[in-house]
Amino acid sequence: LLVYDVVTTPFPAELNHTRYDPDLGWVNIPNVHVTNLYGPNTYLKTNEQGFRNDQTFDIAVPKGKFRILCSGDSFTLGWGVDNDHVWCERLKSYNPRLETVNMGQSGYGVDQAYLWYKRDGSKFQHHIQLLAFITEDFLRMSFDTHWGYAKPVMKEQHGTLVTTNVPVPRHSYDHSWLTAQAGNLEAWRTFQFIKRALKKSGLIRAGSRATESMTGDTLEQTRRVLKKLFADLKQVNEQQLSHLVLVYFPVESELTTEAPREWIDFIEAEAAAQNIILINFFDDFQSLPHKDIVAMYRKIDGHFTERGNEFAAKVLYEKLSHHPDLATVFSSNGPQ
C-alpha cells in the first residue's frame, strides 16, 4: 500500500510554479503559465516579477489608478481557481480605477508573507496593503519546515525582529520527490511507530508539524513576533503614504464547529492597540445559510471556490471603500 501511494501520489501543484529561495524558502517562478494546473482550463500565470498577475507592474502607480497590494497565503494566491477569479483580482470588477498586485503564496505563514513584501513588494508604490491570513498561518510561523520544505523562522530578540534558518537549507528542494512523499510516510504505521519511539527517547522533538497546537514559550514568542511585524508593516506603509489593512479569513471548519477563537481575539486586540485596520470575515461568512457556506469552499482542499472568492472580493471592497480612514483613497478625485 505504501508503494502504491508513492507511485500514485501526484507532485504538489506548487512545484509547477515555485522554486527554491534562500530568503523565503520558496517563491513563484517569473513568467510561468500553467494552463490546466487546477483542472481543465483552470490556469495559473505569473508575471515577470513573480506575482500571480497577467500583467507586469511599474514601480510607480499609473496616473488615474490606485493600487492595492495583496499579501498572504494560498487563499490570497487563489489555489484552485484561475487568475481571473481570485478575490484579489476580482476587486477590480468593482472599480475600474483599481489595480491589484497578487503576492499570495501557497503554504506561507504570516512571517514569509511579511518577508516577501519587505524584499520585493514594498518597492512598488501602493495605496493599500492587504495582509490576509487564516488561523493556520500563525501556527506555521513557529516551524522551520512546511510540507517538509525548509523555511525561515522569525524571532523577537531584545525588541528586534531576527530571521533565523537563513539561508534556508535547500536539501528538501534538491530532493523534491522524497519531500513530496512525506505525507505517505506519515501514514505508514511502521513509520509512526518508529517516530513515537524516537520521541520517547528524546532523539526528536514532539510537535514538529504546523497543525499541532502551540503552547507556552512558543506561543508567546509567536505573539511577540506578530506585534513587531505588524508595527513594522504599518510604519513601512505610512512612509509611502499607504494604509496597512489586516484581513482574516475563516476556514469552513471554524464556521461549522466551535473552534477556538484565541488567535482572532489576539489579532483583534493587537489591531486595536496599534490602530491598524482589521477586516474580520468571520461574521460575514457565519451569517450565511449553511448551504451557502458550504458552497464557498472547495470540498477537496478547503480553499475558496469561485463563489467564495467573489463573495470575499465583494464584501472586502464594500468594507474598504466605506472605511473612514480610507475615504481619500476611494474618493472620486482619487488618492492624493
Phi, psi and chi 1 to 4 in degrees:
 res  aa     phi    psi   chi1   chi2   chi3   chi4
   1 LEU       -  -39.2  -71.2  174.7      -      -
   2 LEU   -62.5  -45.3  174.0   64.1      -      -
   3 VAL   -61.2  -41.0  170.9      -      -      -
   4 TYR   -60.9  -45.0  174.5   81.3      -      -
   5 ASP   -61.9  -41.8  -74.4  -18.4      -      -
   6 VAL   -63.0  -42.3  167.7      -      -      -
   7 VAL   -69.8  -37.4  171.5      -      -      -
   8 THR   -94.9  -11.1   58.4      -      -      -
   9 THR   -70.4  121.4  -64.2      -      -      -
  10 PRO   -73.6  154.4   28.1  -34.3      -      -
  11 PHE   -67.8  147.2  -86.6   74.1      -      -
  12 PRO   -55.7  143.2  -23.8   33.6      -      -
  13 ALA   -58.1  -29.6      -      -      -      -
  14 GLU   -63.0  -25.5  -71.2   72.9   22.0      -
  15 LEU   -66.5  -15.5  -66.7 -179.4      -      -
  16 ASN   -78.6  -18.5  -68.6  -80.9      -      -
  17 HIS  -138.9    7.8   62.7   87.9      -      -
  18 THR  -122.9  163.4   62.0      -      -      -
  19 ARG  -143.6  164.7   65.7 -176.3  179.2 -168.1
  20 TYR   -61.8  140.1  165.3   76.1      -      -
  21 ASP  -136.6  125.1 -173.4  -76.8      -      -
  22 PRO   -67.5  -20.6   23.4  -33.4      -      -
  23 ASP   -93.8  -32.8  -59.4  -39.6      -      -
  24 LEU  -114.6  -15.6  -54.7  168.6      -      -
  25 GLY    99.5  -65.0      -      -      -      -
  26 TRP  -146.3  154.4   59.0   94.3      -      -
  27 VAL  -155.1  159.2   72.6      -      -      -
  28 ASN   -62.9  144.8  -79.5  -25.0      -      -
  29 ILE   -81.3  132.4  -58.4  170.1      -      -
  30 PRO   -66.3  150.8  -20.1   32.1      -      -
  31 ASN    56.1   43.5  -65.5  -41.9      -      -
  32 VAL   -99.5  140.3  166.7      -      -      -
  33 HIS  -137.8  103.8 -171.1  174.3      -      -
  34 VAL  -104.6  110.7 -172.1      -      -      -
  35 THR   -66.6  -44.8  -54.7      -      -      -
  36 ASN  -120.0   44.2  -57.6  -50.9      -      -
  37 LEU   -60.6  -46.2 -178.2   62.6      -      -
  38 TYR  -106.8    7.3  -57.2  120.1      -      -
  39 GLY   145.5  179.0      -      -      -      -
  40 PRO   -55.7  121.5  -25.1   34.3      -      -
  41 ASN    61.4   15.7  -60.4  -44.4      -      -
  42 THR   -98.3   88.8  -50.0      -      -      -
  43 TYR   -94.3  160.6   76.2   97.7      -      -
  44 LEU  -127.8  130.8  178.6  143.7      -      -
  45 LYS  -132.8  137.2 -176.9  178.4 -179.9  179.9
  46 THR  -114.8  153.2   63.0      -      -      -
  47 ASN   -89.4 -174.8   63.6   15.4      -      -
  48 GLU   -70.9  -10.8   67.3 -179.5   47.2      -
  49 GLN   -95.0   -0.8  -68.1  137.0  -20.6      -
  50 GLY    85.1   10.2      -      -      -      -
  51 PHE   -91.9  152.7  -53.0  146.8      -      -
  52 ARG   -80.9   76.9 -170.1 -179.8 -178.3 -178.7
  53 ASN  -142.8  151.7  -67.4  100.2      -      -
  54 ASP   -78.3  -23.5  -68.5  -13.5      -      -
  55 GLN  -114.7  159.3   77.8  -83.8   17.5      -
  56 THR   -95.7  149.9  -63.9      -      -      -
  57 PHE  -111.4  142.5  -58.9   99.6      -      -
  58 ASP   -78.1  158.8  -65.3  -32.4      -      -
  59 ILE   -61.7  -44.2  -64.2  -64.1      -      -
  60 ALA   -83.1  147.6      -      -      -      -
  61 VAL   -73.0  130.8  179.3      -      -      -
  62 PRO   -59.2  147.9  -23.0   33.5      -      -
  63 LYS   -59.7  134.1 -175.4  177.1 -179.7 -180.0
  64 GLY    86.4   -1.7      -      -      -      -
  65 LYS  -111.3  159.1  -65.1  -76.3 -171.2  177.8
  66 PHE  -130.1  141.6   63.1   94.8      -      -
  67 ARG  -111.9  134.3 -179.5 -178.1  -72.6  166.9
  68 ILE  -115.1  129.5  -65.6  179.7      -      -
  69 LEU  -105.5  123.2 -166.2  151.1      -      -
  70 CYS  -103.0  115.4  -52.2      -      -      -
  71 SER  -109.0  147.4  -60.3      -      -      -
  72 GLY   160.3 -157.7      -      -      -      -
  73 ASP  -102.0 -148.6   60.7    6.8      -      -
  74 SER   -69.4  -23.3   52.2      -      -      -
  75 PHE   -68.6  -31.3  -82.2   75.0      -      -
  76 THR   -81.3  -41.3  -59.0      -      -      -
  77 LEU   -55.2  -39.7  173.5   77.0      -      -
  78 GLY    95.4   47.5      -      -      -      -
  79 TRP   -60.8  125.1 -150.2  102.5      -      -
  80 GLY   100.4  -11.5      -      -      -      -
  81 VAL  -126.2  165.3  -58.8      -      -      -
  82 ASP   -82.3  172.9   61.2   33.1      -      -
  83 ASN   -54.2  -38.3  -79.8   30.7      -      -
  84 ASP   -69.8  -19.0  -65.7  -28.8      -      -
  85 HIS  -111.4   10.2  -69.0   92.0      -      -
  86 VAL   -74.3  142.0 -179.0      -      -      -
  87 TRP   -57.7  -36.3   63.5  -99.0      -      -
  88 CYS   -61.9  -41.3 -176.7      -      -      -
  89 GLU   -72.2  -37.2 -178.4   71.4   15.3      -
  90 ARG   -68.0  -19.3  -65.4  -57.1  -59.6  157.5
  91 LEU   -55.6  -33.4  -75.7  171.3      -      -
  92 LYS   -65.7  -23.1  -62.2 -166.8  -51.9 -173.2
  93 SER   -69.4  -15.2   65.9      -      -      -
  94 TYR   -97.7   -5.7  -63.4   96.2      -      -
  95 ASN  -161.8  114.0 -167.6  -41.1      -      -
  96 PRO   -66.6  -15.6   23.7  -33.8      -      -
  97 ARG   -85.1   -3.5  -65.6  171.9   48.0 -111.4
  98 LEU   -88.2  137.4 -173.8   58.6      -      -
  99 GLU  -122.9  128.7 -177.2  176.6   79.5      -
 100 THR  -121.2  137.3   57.5      -      -      -
 101 VAL  -111.5  122.7 -179.6      -      -      -
 102 ASN   -98.6  103.3 -172.2  -19.9      -      -
 103 MET  -108.9   38.7  -68.9 -169.4   70.0      -
 104 GLY   -83.0  151.8      -      -      -      -
 105 GLN  -149.3  132.2 -174.5   57.8  -96.2      -
 106 SER   -59.3  135.9  -69.6      -      -      -
 107 GLY    81.3   -3.7      -      -      -      -
 108 TYR   -70.9  139.1  -91.1   13.3      -      -
 109 GLY   -85.6  176.2      -      -      -      -
 110 VAL   -61.2  -31.8  178.1      -      -      -
 111 ASP   -62.8  -46.1   50.2   -5.9      -      -
 112 GLN   -68.6  -38.1  -70.9  164.6  -71.1      -
 113 ALA   -60.8  -40.5      -      -      -      -
 114 TYR   -63.8  -47.9  162.4   81.5      -      -
 115 LEU   -64.5  -38.5  -69.1  170.1      -      -
 116 TRP   -67.1  -42.4 -168.4   20.4      -      -
 117 TYR   -61.2  -45.7  168.9   79.4      -      -
 118 LYS   -62.4  -40.0  -72.1  -86.9  -73.0 -174.1
 119 ARG   -78.7  -47.1 -170.5 -172.8   72.5  177.5
 120 ASP  -115.4  -25.4  -62.9  -18.8      -      -
 121 GLY   -91.4  -34.5      -      -      -      -
 122 SER   -67.8  -18.8   59.5      -      -      -
 123 LYS   -75.7  -14.9   62.5 -173.7  176.7 -175.3
 124 PHE   -86.7  128.9  -70.0   88.8      -      -
 125 GLN   -62.4  138.0  -66.9 -180.0   -1.2      -
 126 HIS  -156.3  161.6   52.0  -80.5      -      -
 127 HIS  -103.0  -23.2  -59.1   97.3      -      -
 128 ILE  -143.9  135.4  -63.4  174.0      -      -
 129 GLN  -109.8  121.4 -178.5 -161.5    3.8      -
 130 LEU   -96.5  116.4  -58.7  177.2      -      -
 131 LEU  -103.3  102.3  176.6   59.7      -      -
 132 ALA  -101.3  146.6      -      -      -      -
 133 PHE  -156.3  160.1   40.0   75.6      -      -
 134 ILE  -113.8  170.1   60.7  174.2      -      -
 135 THR   -57.9  -39.8  -61.9      -      -      -
 136 GLU   -62.2  -24.3 -173.0  177.9  -19.8      -
 137 ASP   -62.2  -27.2  -65.3  -10.3      -      -
 138 PHE   -75.9  -38.0  -52.6  126.2      -      -
 139 LEU   -66.0  -35.9  -53.1 -179.9      -      -
 140 ARG   -62.7  -23.4  -67.2  169.7 -179.6  171.2
 141 MET   -65.7  -24.6  -66.8  174.9   60.2      -
 142 SER   -92.3    1.1   62.0      -      -      -
 143 PHE  -114.0  149.9  -61.9   94.0      -      -
 144 ASP   -95.8    7.2   58.9    8.7      -      -
 145 THR  -141.8  157.8   62.1      -      -      -
 146 HIS  -148.0  130.8 -175.9   61.8      -      -
 147 TRP    58.5   18.5  -59.2  -36.8      -      -
 148 GLY    90.6   -8.0      -      -      -      -
 149 TYR   -92.6  135.8  -69.0   92.3      -      -
 150 ALA   -67.7  149.0      -      -      -      -
 151 LYS  -147.3  162.1   60.6  175.4  -73.4  -68.2
 152 PRO   -73.5  161.3   27.4  -34.1      -      -
 153 VAL  -131.0  129.6  177.8      -      -      -
 154 MET   -99.3  141.5  -61.7 -165.6   69.5      -
 155 LYS  -134.6  154.6  -63.7 -177.8  178.6 -179.7
 156 GLU  -103.0  119.3 -173.3  -90.3  -15.5      -
 157 GLN  -130.6  117.5  -63.7  179.0   -6.1      -
 158 HIS    54.9   40.7  -51.1  -65.5      -      -
 159 GLY    81.7    7.5      -      -      -      -
 160 THR  -124.7  143.5  -56.9      -      -      -
 161 LEU   -79.0  130.2  -74.9  177.4      -      -
 162 VAL  -126.4  133.2  177.0      -      -      -
 163 THR  -100.5  122.7  -54.8      -      -      -
 164 THR  -112.3  173.8   63.9      -      -      -
 165 ASN    61.3   35.0 -156.7   37.1      -      -
 166 VAL  -127.5  145.1  -72.5      -      -      -
 167 PRO   -55.8  142.0  -19.5   31.1      -      -
 168 VAL   -63.0  128.4  174.1      -      -      -
 169 PRO   -56.0  136.5  -23.2   33.7      -      -
 170 ARG  -104.0    5.0   63.9  174.7  -57.4  152.4
 171 HIS   -60.4  -35.1   58.1   83.4      -      -
 172 SER   -69.6  -21.5   54.7      -      -      -
 173 TYR   -88.1  -30.9  -56.9   87.3      -      -
 174 ASP   -71.4  -21.2  -67.3  -25.3      -      -
 175 HIS  -124.4   57.0  -54.2  -75.5      -      -
 176 SER   -60.9  -31.5  -68.7      -      -      -
 177 TRP   -62.9  -44.9 -176.8   85.2      -      -
 178 LEU   -67.2  -40.7  -69.1  174.6      -      -
 179 THR   -62.1  -38.9  -55.0      -      -      -
 180 ALA   -66.2  -19.3      -      -      -      -
 181 GLN   -90.7    4.1  -57.0  -55.0  -36.3      -
 182 ALA   -56.8  -39.5      -      -      -      -
 183 GLY   -64.5  -37.0      -      -      -      -
 184 ASN   -66.4  -41.2  -69.8  -34.7      -      -
 185 LEU   -65.1  -38.1  -71.6  174.4      -      -
 186 GLU   -61.1  -32.2  -71.8  -75.9   -5.1      -
 187 ALA   -83.9  -10.6      -      -      -      -
 188 TRP   -79.0  123.0 -170.5   28.7      -      -
 189 ARG   -63.6  -36.6  -69.8 -166.5  174.6 -170.9
 190 THR   -63.8  -39.1  -57.5      -      -      -
 191 PHE   -64.1  -42.3  178.5   82.8      -      -
 192 GLN   -61.5  -40.5  -66.9  176.2    6.0      -
 193 PHE   -62.4  -45.8  171.6   78.3      -      -
 194 ILE   -62.7  -41.7  -65.0  171.9      -      -
 195 LYS   -64.2  -41.9 -173.4  175.5  179.5  179.7
 196 ARG   -62.9  -39.8  -74.9 -163.7  -59.8  -89.9
 197 ALA   -64.6  -40.1      -      -      -      -
 198 LEU   -67.0  -37.6  -69.8  173.2      -      -
 199 LYS   -63.0  -44.1  -76.3 -177.5  179.9  179.5
 200 LYS   -64.5  -33.6  -70.7 -179.1  178.4  179.6
 201 SER   -79.5  -10.8   67.8      -      -      -
 202 GLY    84.2    6.6      -      -      -      -
 203 LEU   -76.8  -24.3  -66.3  177.8      -      -
 204 ILE  -133.1  156.0   64.0  172.4      -      -
 205 ARG   -85.4  145.7  -67.6  179.2  -59.0  164.8
 206 ALA   -75.3  161.7      -      -      -      -
 207 GLY    73.0   40.2      -      -      -      -
 208 SER   -90.5    3.0   59.4      -      -      -
 209 ARG  -107.7  145.8  -63.7  179.8   52.4  133.2
 210 ALA   -69.2  -15.6      -      -      -      -
 211 THR   -85.0  -10.1   53.0      -      -      -
 212 GLU   -79.3  151.3  -65.5 -179.9    5.8      -
 213 SER   -71.2  148.4  -61.8      -      -      -
 214 MET   -94.0  145.0  -73.1 -171.6  -70.1      -
 215 THR  -139.2  161.2   57.4      -      -      -
 216 GLY    57.3 -129.1      -      -      -      -
 217 ASP   -61.4  -37.5  -66.5  -18.5      -      -
 218 THR   -64.0  -43.5  -56.8      -      -      -
 219 LEU   -61.9  -46.5  176.8   62.5      -      -
 220 GLU   -66.0  -39.3 -176.3   55.9   33.6      -
 221 GLN   -62.5  -43.2  174.2   66.3 -132.0      -
 222 THR   -63.4  -40.1  -58.5      -      -      -
 223 ARG   -66.6  -37.6  -70.6 -179.2  171.1  177.6
 224 ARG   -65.3  -39.5  -70.0 -157.8  -56.6  -92.2
 225 VAL   -62.9  -45.1  169.3      -      -      -
 226 LEU   -61.2  -41.5  -75.2  168.8      -      -
 227 LYS   -60.0  -46.8  -69.9  179.1 -179.9 -178.4
 228 LYS   -67.4  -39.4  -71.6  -70.4 -176.1 -179.5
 229 LEU   -63.3  -47.3 -175.6  154.2      -      -
 230 PHE   -62.0  -42.5  -68.8  155.1      -      -
 231 ALA   -62.9  -40.7      -      -      -      -
 232 ASP   -68.5  -42.9 -174.0   47.2      -      -
 233 LEU   -61.8  -40.1  -76.7 -178.9      -      -
 234 LYS   -62.0  -43.1 -179.0 -176.9  179.7 -176.2
 235 GLN   -66.0  -43.7 -177.8  179.6   34.2      -
 236 VAL   -60.6  -42.8  170.7      -      -      -
 237 ASN   -66.9  -41.9  -83.1  -84.0      -      -
 238 GLU   -63.3  -33.2  -72.3  176.9  -15.5      -
 239 GLN   -64.3  -28.1  -72.4  172.9  -11.8      -
 240 GLN  -111.3   27.7   64.2  165.2  -65.0      -
 241 LEU    57.3   38.5  -55.8 -179.7      -      -
 242 SER  -113.5  165.6  176.1      -      -      -
 243 HIS  -115.3  132.6  -62.5  -92.3      -      -
 244 LEU   -87.9  130.2  171.7   63.6      -      -
 245 VAL  -128.6  123.6  178.4      -      -      -
 246 LEU   -88.7  138.6  -53.8  179.5      -      -
 247 VAL  -129.9  121.2 -179.7      -      -      -
 248 TYR  -106.5  122.5  167.5   68.9      -      -
 249 PHE  -106.7  125.9  -70.0  130.4      -      -
 250 PRO   -80.2  148.3   30.6  -34.0      -      -
 251 VAL   -88.9  165.6  -62.6      -      -      -
 252 GLU   -59.3  -39.8 -175.1  177.9   -0.4      -
 253 SER   -63.5  -29.0   61.6      -      -      -
 254 GLU   -72.7  -21.8  -69.2  174.5  -48.1      -
 255 LEU   -89.4  -24.7  -61.1  168.3      -      -
 256 THR  -107.6   -3.9   55.4      -      -      -
 257 THR  -133.5  170.1   62.8      -      -      -
 258 GLU   -85.7   71.0  -67.9  -65.4  -32.6      -
 259 ALA   -76.2  147.9      -      -      -      -
 260 PRO   -59.8  145.2  -20.8   32.0      -      -
 261 ARG  -112.5   17.5  -74.7 -177.9   50.4   88.3
 262 GLU   -61.1  -36.4   57.1 -176.5  -17.9      -
 263 TRP   -73.0  -45.1  -85.9  110.2      -      -
 264 ILE   -69.5  -32.4 -168.3   55.7      -      -
 265 ASP   -61.6  -41.6  -70.4  -17.2      -      -
 266 PHE   -64.0  -44.2  166.7   77.4      -      -
 267 ILE   -65.3  -41.4  -63.2  -59.8      -      -
 268 GLU   -61.2  -44.0  -73.5  179.3  -22.1      -
 269 ALA   -66.4  -40.8      -      -      -      -
 270 GLU   -70.8  -39.3 -165.3   56.9   34.8      -
 271 ALA   -61.6  -41.9      -      -      -      -
 272 ALA   -65.4  -41.4      -      -      -      -
 273 ALA   -65.2  -35.2      -      -      -      -
 274 GLN   -98.6    4.6  -63.1 -163.0   35.0      -
 275 ASN    57.0   48.3 -164.7   26.8      -      -
 276 ILE  -109.7  136.1  -61.3  173.3      -      -
 277 ILE   -67.0  130.9  -59.4  170.9      -      -
 278 LEU  -125.6  128.9  169.4   64.5      -      -
 279 ILE  -112.5  107.9  -63.0  178.5      -      -
 280 ASN   -99.4  115.1 -177.0   -9.0      -      -
 281 PHE   -83.8   -0.5  -91.6   84.2      -      -
 282 PHE   -57.2  -52.8 -172.6   88.2      -      -
 283 ASP   -66.2  -33.3  -70.1  -20.4      -      -
 284 ASP   -64.7  -41.3  -61.4  -74.2      -      -
 285 PHE   -75.9  -41.1  -82.6   89.1      -      -
 286 GLN   -61.5  -29.4 -175.1   79.4   65.9      -
 287 SER   -75.8  -11.0   63.8      -      -      -
 288 LEU   -77.7  152.0  -62.3  172.3      -      -
 289 PRO   -59.1  152.4  -22.7   33.1      -      -
 290 HIS   -55.7  -42.1  178.4   74.6      -      -
 291 LYS   -63.9  -31.4   63.0 -180.0 -179.2   62.3
 292 ASP   -75.0  -35.8  -69.4  -22.2      -      -
 293 ILE   -60.8  -47.5  -67.4  176.9      -      -
 294 VAL   -59.3  -37.2  172.6      -      -      -
 295 ALA   -70.3  -14.8      -      -      -      -
 296 MET   -81.4  -16.9  -62.7  -68.6  174.9      -
 297 TYR  -122.5  141.4  -63.3   90.8      -      -
 298 ARG   -71.7  130.2  -72.6  163.9   49.1   93.1
 299 LYS   -64.8  -35.2  -68.7 -177.7  179.0  179.7
 300 ILE   -72.5  -30.4 -169.5  170.5      -      -
 301 ASP  -141.0   -4.9   51.1   56.1      -      -
 302 GLY    83.4    3.0      -      -      -      -
 303 HIS   -81.5  169.5  -69.8   91.2      -      -
 304 PHE   -63.7  137.7  -73.1  150.4      -      -
 305 THR   -76.8  179.2   59.0      -      -      -
 306 GLU   -58.2  -38.6  -71.0 -174.0    6.0      -
 307 ARG   -66.0  -40.3 -176.5  173.0  173.5 -179.3
 308 GLY   -64.4  -41.6      -      -      -      -
 309 ASN   -63.5  -40.3  -85.0  -79.1      -      -
 310 GLU   -66.5  -41.8 -172.1   64.0   49.0      -
 311 PHE   -62.2  -44.7  178.4   76.9      -      -
 312 ALA   -61.0  -42.7      -      -      -      -
 313 ALA   -64.9  -44.0      -      -      -      -
 314 LYS   -63.1  -50.5  179.8  177.0 -177.1  -65.6
 315 VAL   -65.1  -42.0  173.5      -      -      -
 316 LEU   -62.8  -44.1 -170.9   53.0      -      -
 317 TYR   -63.3  -41.8 -176.8   79.9      -      -
 318 GLU   -61.8  -43.2  -69.8  176.1   -8.7      -
 319 LYS   -69.3  -39.5  -69.4  178.0 -180.0  -70.4
 320 LEU   -67.7  -47.9  -69.4  173.3      -      -
 321 SER   -69.7  -20.4   60.0      -      -      -
 322 HIS  -104.6    4.1  -70.1   91.5      -      -
 323 HIS   -78.3  130.4 -164.3  -75.0      -      -
 324 PRO   -60.2  -31.6   19.2  -32.3      -      -
 325 ASP   -74.2  -13.8  -67.6  -14.5      -      -
 326 LEU  -111.1   13.7  -57.4  175.3      -      -
 327 ALA   -59.3  -39.5      -      -      -      -
 328 THR   -69.7  -29.7   56.7      -      -      -
 329 VAL   -68.8  -40.3  177.2      -      -      -
 330 PHE  -100.1   10.7  -70.6   90.2      -      -
 331 SER   -70.5  162.9   68.2      -      -      -
 332 SER   -63.9  -24.7   57.7      -      -      -
 333 ASN   -85.6   -6.9  -64.6  -37.4      -      -
 334 GLY    84.8  170.4      -      -      -      -
 335 PRO   -66.7  148.2   23.7  -32.7      -      -
 336 GLN   -95.3      -  -56.9  -61.0  -44.9      -
